[in-house]
Amino acid sequence: MSVNGSRVVSVGHYQPEKILTNDDLAKMVDTNDEWIVSRVGIKERRIAAEGQKVADLAIEAARQALENGGFTAADIDMVIVATVSAKDLCPNTACRVSDALGIGAPAAIDINTACSGFEYALAQADMAIRTGATRRALVIGAECLSAVTDWEDRSSCVLFGDGAGAVVVEGTDDPELAISPVLWGSEPSMSDVIRIEEDVPFIKQAGQTVFRWATTQLAPLIEQVAERAGLKVNELAAFVPHQANLRIIQGIAKRLDFNDDCVVAEDIVYSGNTSAASVPLALSKLVQSGKVASGAPILLFGFGGGLTYAGQVIRCP
């Protein structure tokens, strides 16, 4: 088969069993369900078990993506993991995933562009397949943000959760099914508004600054993503943005000319903000729900720490 591009052919996701509700948080810090829901839209989030690492979540999501697509380890020759919360620096998470799944000699890469990490990783897999360097890739976003959350900070601990999402990407000779060219970039002058640093081991962010930036600057970029796919936003079947804040998601959606049938992912309500995992996690749930027809265009868009952003249009597997 001649390869003119790549496409997403399978999805999977995993979330830890432990559910942390707003009422649970109210027993830990000075907060309540009404305050959290009104400001960020989150009702609950999942928290990793003691000893459960980023790689453990990534492995389970990847395993489901392989099984859902009918693939085996032998079918994969590239593994990319997007994460900002892996504590182990070497070996990288992609190598851990590859070993656990029995994937032999893959290109194994970790990438950290925080909340846009999955879209950056998907773009790299797409380019590798287009150039012939890779045959079939496993792309994963996985986070254990609970390990870098300050559980005494009422302004931030209500936001974050743990989870992972994964996709399998392979070549296609049909340009209509191909992942669109990525739109990616950053605002490095604002890099300090979201931080996890050596001397500040917990997530620190200027929430209002991020909110204003996201709700005022991102809509035109999302329109550009659609244009690179040869589409207008009112032709999209679904929009899966980074799940940072329900008010941000709804604010961006109001600025865009989506049609009434466009499904806007709001997984944040039950998963919280899972950084690089949020888009693939929400995408997997959306695809498995059957709410979007196979082959229909879905726009993915991540944004956050760095500040970085990236997006592309895929076709629903």
C-alpha positions as CSV (number, residue, x, y, z in Angstrom):
1,M,0.0,0.0,0.0
2,S,1.3,3.5,-0.9
3,V,1.2,5.8,2.1
4,N,0.0,9.3,1.7
5,G,-0.6,10.0,5.4
6,S,-1.6,8.3,8.6
7,R,-4.8,7.7,10.4
8,V,-6.0,6.8,13.9
9,V,-7.4,3.3,13.7
10,S,-8.0,2.3,17.3
11,V,-8.4,3.9,20.7
12,G,-8.2,2.9,24.4
13,H,-8.2,4.4,27.8
14,Y,-7.7,3.6,31.5
15,Q,-8.5,5.3,34.8
16,P,-7.7,4.2,38.3
17,E,-10.5,2.7,40.4
18,K,-10.4,5.3,43.2
19,I,-12.9,8.1,42.8
20,L,-12.3,11.3,44.7
21,T,-15.5,13.4,44.8
22,N,-15.9,17.0,45.7
23,D,-17.4,16.0,49.0
24,D,-14.3,14.0,49.7
25,L,-12.2,17.0,49.0
26,A,-14.3,19.1,51.3
27,K,-13.1,16.9,54.1
28,M,-9.5,17.7,53.2
29,V,-9.5,21.4,52.4
30,D,-11.8,24.4,52.8
31,T,-14.0,23.9,49.8
32,N,-17.4,22.5,48.7
33,D,-19.2,20.9,45.8
34,E,-21.0,24.1,44.7
35,W,-17.8,26.2,44.7
36,I,-15.9,23.6,42.6
37,V,-18.6,22.9,40.1
38,S,-19.4,26.6,39.6
39,R,-15.8,27.5,38.9
40,V,-14.3,24.6,37.0
41,G,-17.2,22.2,36.4
42,I,-15.6,19.2,38.0
43,K,-17.7,16.7,40.0
44,E,-15.1,14.0,40.6
45,R,-11.7,12.7,39.5
46,R,-9.8,9.4,39.6
47,I,-6.7,9.0,41.7
48,A,-4.0,6.4,41.3
49,A,-3.5,3.7,43.9
50,E,-0.4,3.8,46.1
51,G,2.6,2.6,44.0
52,Q,0.7,3.0,40.7
53,K,3.0,4.9,38.3
54,V,2.5,6.8,35.0
55,A,3.8,3.7,33.1
56,D,1.2,1.5,34.8
57,L,-1.7,3.7,33.5
58,A,-0.1,4.0,30.1
59,I,0.3,0.2,29.8
60,E,-3.4,-0.4,30.5
61,A,-4.6,2.2,28.0
62,A,-2.2,1.0,25.4
63,R,-3.3,-2.6,25.9
64,Q,-6.9,-1.6,25.4
65,A,-6.1,0.3,22.2
66,L,-4.3,-2.7,20.8
67,E,-7.1,-5.1,21.7
68,N,-9.8,-2.8,20.3
69,G,-8.0,-2.7,17.0
70,G,-7.1,-6.4,16.9
71,F,-3.4,-5.6,17.0
72,T,-0.5,-7.5,18.7
73,A,2.8,-6.2,20.0
74,A,4.4,-7.4,16.7
75,D,2.3,-4.8,14.8
76,I,3.9,-1.8,16.6
77,D,7.3,-0.3,15.8
78,M,7.0,3.1,17.5
79,V,5.8,4.0,21.0
80,I,5.4,7.7,22.1
81,V,4.3,8.6,25.5
82,A,3.3,12.2,26.4
83,T,3.5,13.0,30.1
84,V,4.5,15.7,32.5
85,S,4.3,13.7,35.7
86,A,6.6,10.7,35.3
87,K,9.0,10.5,38.2
88,D,11.3,8.0,36.6
89,L,13.7,9.7,34.2
90,C,15.4,6.7,32.9
91,P,14.3,4.4,31.4
92,N,11.6,6.5,29.9
93,T,7.9,5.6,30.1
94,A,7.8,4.5,26.5
95,C,10.4,1.9,27.1
96,R,8.5,0.7,30.2
97,V,5.3,0.4,28.1
98,S,7.1,-1.4,25.3
99,D,8.7,-3.9,27.6
100,A,5.4,-4.6,29.5
101,L,3.5,-5.2,26.2
102,G,6.3,-7.2,24.6
103,I,6.9,-4.8,21.8
104,G,10.2,-5.6,20.2
105,A,12.8,-2.9,19.3
106,P,10.4,0.0,18.8
107,A,11.4,3.6,18.5
108,A,10.5,4.6,22.1
109,I,10.1,8.3,22.9
110,D,8.7,10.3,25.8
111,I,7.6,13.9,25.2
112,N,6.8,16.7,27.6
113,T,4.8,19.7,26.4
114,A,2.4,19.3,29.3
115,C,-1.2,19.6,28.4
116,S,-0.6,19.7,24.6
117,G,1.7,16.7,24.8
118,F,-0.6,14.1,23.1
119,E,-1.1,16.3,20.1
120,Y,2.6,16.9,19.8
121,A,3.2,13.2,20.0
122,L,0.5,12.4,17.5
123,A,2.1,14.8,15.0
124,Q,5.5,13.2,15.4
125,A,4.0,9.7,14.8
126,D,2.2,11.0,11.8
127,M,5.4,12.5,10.3
128,A,7.3,9.3,11.0
129,I,4.7,7.3,9.2
130,R,4.5,9.7,6.3
131,T,8.3,9.6,5.8
132,G,8.5,5.8,6.0
133,A,10.4,5.7,9.2
134,T,7.6,4.0,11.0
135,R,4.9,1.5,10.0
136,R,2.5,1.6,12.9
137,A,2.7,3.7,16.1
138,L,1.2,3.5,19.6
139,V,0.6,7.1,20.9
140,I,-0.2,7.5,24.6
141,G,-1.0,10.4,26.9
142,A,-0.7,9.4,30.6
143,E,-0.5,11.2,33.9
144,C,-0.4,10.7,37.6
145,L,-1.0,14.3,38.5
146,S,-2.0,13.3,42.1
147,A,1.7,12.8,42.8
148,V,2.5,16.4,41.9
149,T,-0.6,18.0,43.5
150,D,-0.4,20.0,46.7
151,W,-3.4,18.6,48.6
152,E,-3.4,21.5,51.0
153,D,-3.8,24.1,48.2
154,R,-7.6,24.6,47.8
155,S,-7.2,26.5,44.6
156,S,-5.4,23.7,42.7
157,C,-6.1,20.4,44.4
158,V,-9.7,20.4,43.2
159,L,-8.5,20.4,39.5
160,F,-6.3,17.4,38.9
161,G,-6.8,13.7,38.3
162,D,-5.0,10.6,36.9
163,G,-5.6,8.6,33.8
164,A,-4.4,7.6,30.4
165,G,-5.6,7.4,26.8
166,A,-4.0,5.8,23.8
167,V,-4.4,5.5,20.0
168,V,-2.9,3.3,17.3
169,V,-1.8,5.1,14.2
170,E,-1.0,3.5,10.8
171,G,-0.4,4.6,7.2
172,T,-3.2,5.3,4.8
173,D,-3.4,5.8,1.0
174,D,-6.7,7.7,1.4
175,P,-6.1,11.5,1.9
176,E,-9.7,11.8,3.2
177,L,-8.9,9.7,6.2
178,A,-5.5,11.1,6.9
179,I,-4.6,13.1,10.0
180,S,-4.4,16.8,9.0
181,P,-1.1,18.8,9.3
182,V,-0.6,19.9,12.8
183,L,-0.8,23.5,14.0
184,W,1.5,23.9,16.9
185,G,3.3,26.7,18.8
186,S,3.9,28.3,22.1
187,E,3.9,31.4,24.3
188,P,7.3,31.0,26.1
189,S,7.0,34.5,27.6
190,M,4.2,33.0,29.7
191,S,6.0,29.9,30.7
192,D,5.9,30.7,34.4
193,V,2.1,30.7,34.7
194,I,2.1,26.9,35.0
195,R,5.0,25.3,36.8
196,I,6.3,22.0,38.2
197,E,9.9,22.8,39.1
198,E,12.7,21.2,41.0
199,D,12.3,23.6,43.9
200,V,8.5,23.7,43.6
201,P,7.6,20.0,43.3
202,F,3.8,20.7,43.1
203,I,1.8,22.1,40.3
204,K,1.6,25.9,40.6
205,Q,-0.4,28.0,38.3
206,A,-1.8,31.5,37.8
207,G,-5.3,30.3,37.1
208,Q,-6.9,33.6,36.1
209,T,-4.1,34.3,33.7
210,V,-4.4,30.9,32.0
211,F,-8.2,31.3,31.9
212,R,-8.0,34.7,30.1
213,W,-5.4,33.5,27.7
214,A,-7.3,30.3,26.8
215,T,-10.7,32.0,26.4
216,T,-9.4,35.0,24.3
217,Q,-6.6,33.6,22.3
218,L,-7.4,30.0,21.3
219,A,-10.5,30.2,19.2
220,P,-8.7,31.7,16.1
221,L,-6.0,29.0,16.4
222,I,-8.6,26.3,16.5
223,E,-10.2,27.7,13.3
224,Q,-6.7,27.5,11.7
225,V,-6.5,23.8,12.7
226,A,-9.7,23.2,10.8
227,E,-8.5,25.2,7.8
228,R,-5.4,23.0,7.6
229,A,-7.7,20.0,7.2
230,G,-9.6,21.8,4.5
231,L,-12.6,22.3,6.7
232,K,-14.6,25.0,8.4
233,V,-15.4,24.5,12.1
234,N,-19.1,24.1,11.3
235,E,-18.2,20.9,9.4
236,L,-16.7,19.2,12.4
237,A,-18.5,16.2,13.9
238,A,-16.7,16.6,17.3
239,F,-14.4,18.8,19.2
240,V,-12.1,17.3,21.8
241,P,-10.1,20.0,23.6
242,H,-7.8,19.7,26.6
243,Q,-10.0,19.2,29.6
244,A,-8.7,22.1,31.7
245,N,-11.8,23.8,33.0
246,L,-15.4,23.4,31.9
247,R,-15.8,27.2,31.7
248,I,-12.8,27.4,29.3
249,I,-14.2,24.6,27.1
250,Q,-17.7,26.2,26.9
251,G,-16.2,29.7,26.4
252,I,-14.1,28.5,23.5
253,A,-17.1,26.6,22.0
254,K,-19.2,29.8,22.1
255,R,-16.7,31.7,20.1
256,L,-16.7,29.0,17.4
257,D,-19.3,28.4,14.7
258,F,-20.0,24.7,15.5
259,N,-23.1,23.2,14.1
260,D,-25.8,22.0,16.4
261,D,-24.8,18.4,16.0
262,C,-21.1,18.8,16.8
263,V,-20.2,16.9,20.0
264,V,-18.0,18.9,22.4
265,A,-16.2,16.6,24.8
266,E,-16.7,17.5,28.5
267,D,-15.0,14.6,30.2
268,I,-13.5,17.0,32.7
269,V,-16.7,16.7,34.7
270,Y,-15.9,13.1,35.8
271,S,-12.1,13.0,35.2
272,G,-10.8,16.4,36.2
273,N,-7.8,17.9,34.5
274,T,-5.4,15.1,33.4
275,S,-3.0,17.2,31.4
276,A,-1.5,15.2,28.5
277,A,-4.0,12.4,29.1
278,S,-7.1,14.5,28.8
279,V,-7.6,14.6,25.1
280,P,-6.9,10.9,24.3
281,L,-8.9,9.9,27.4
282,A,-11.9,12.0,26.3
283,L,-11.4,10.8,22.7
284,S,-11.5,7.2,23.6
285,K,-14.7,7.5,25.6
286,L,-16.3,9.5,22.8
287,V,-15.4,7.0,20.1
288,Q,-16.5,4.0,22.2
289,S,-19.8,5.8,23.0
290,G,-20.7,5.6,19.3
291,K,-21.8,9.3,19.3
292,V,-19.6,10.0,16.3
293,A,-19.8,8.2,13.0
294,S,-16.8,6.3,11.6
295,G,-14.9,8.6,9.2
296,A,-16.3,11.8,10.7
297,P,-13.9,14.7,11.4
298,I,-12.8,15.2,15.0
299,L,-10.7,18.2,16.0
300,L,-8.2,17.7,18.8
301,F,-6.6,20.6,20.5
302,G,-4.3,20.7,23.5
303,F,-3.0,23.7,25.4
304,G,-1.3,24.5,28.7
305,G,2.0,24.4,30.4
306,G,4.8,26.1,28.5
307,L,2.5,27.7,27.4
308,T,2.2,25.4,24.5
309,Y,-0.6,24.4,22.1
310,A,-1.2,22.0,19.3
311,G,-4.1,20.6,17.3
312,Q,-5.0,18.5,14.3
313,V,-8.1,16.9,12.7
314,I,-8.5,13.2,12.7
315,R,-11.2,10.9,11.3
316,C,-13.2,8.9,13.8
317,P,-12.0,5.2,13.7
